[in-house]
Amino acid sequence: QMLAAGFVITPDEAGSLHAGELLRPYRNGKDLTDRPRGVFALDTFNFSEIELRQGYPAAWQWLHDRAKPERDHNPRQTYRENWWLFGENQPAMRASVVGLQRYIATPITAKHRTFQFLETEILADQALVCIALDDAYFLGVLSSRLHVVWALAQGGTLEDRPRYNKSRCFETFPFPVATPAQQARIRDLAEQIDAHRKRVL
């Protein structure tokens, strides 16, 4: 969770900051349901302010000018004091995708429930539910009509849009006991669906 402007930047802005390893492709809910914007996030996780200022002075200055003024007024002391970091850095999620090449994501709130793979280099917005599974079999099951109906029944709504609650929609879902042949078929179809959706968008 960013909690301030300045962390999300365009490719042109990224080129002027010489931010190197700090740059991560960034996706939010609209990026998944529409054409991705192609923006980056300045991921300063595990950097102290001194390390950031010395190693990436242009990025430090960028966040100092654009993020710090907003964070100075945040009611939480830790957010004010650690203004160069995201408000929530999701260390558990970061740890869970170590060793994976991709993970499954879906918008928390969406009119139409879809799931897709994101490469682990992509940093997900707080408006996405991220699931640390890279097997397309699970993507296929989650994309099934059965799971979508389950999620509609278990999750809540925001105005007229269904919300996907991970603890209620995913963790309680009774995954089918599929044979190896069925798993292989679902896996193949899921890969095709994921590739097709990304081509179309």
ZIMOQUI-V518719 format. One line per field, one symbol per residue. ss: DSSP state (~ for helix, > for strand, _ for the rest). phi: phi as a letter, one per 20 degrees, with the letter a starting at -180 (. if undefined). A space follows every 10 residues. Layout:
ss: ???
phi: ???
This chain:
ss: _______>>_ ~~~~~~~__~ ~~>>>>>_~~ ~~~______> >>______~~ ~~~~~_~~~~ ~~~~~~_~~~ ~_____~~~~ ~_________ ~~~~~~____ _>>>>>>_>> _____>>>>_ __>>___>>> >____~~~~~ ~~__~~~~~~ ~~~~__>>__ >>>__~~~~~ _________~ ~~~~~~~~~~ ~~~~~~~~~~ _
phi: .fmafofece gffffeelel fffcgccdff feecfgfmed deeegmefff ffffecfffg fgfffdeggf ffdffeffff fdfedgfcel fffgffefne ebbecbffda fdeccbecff ffeeffeded cecdefgfff ffefggfffg fffeeeccld dfddeffeee fefegfeefg ffffffffff ffffffffff f
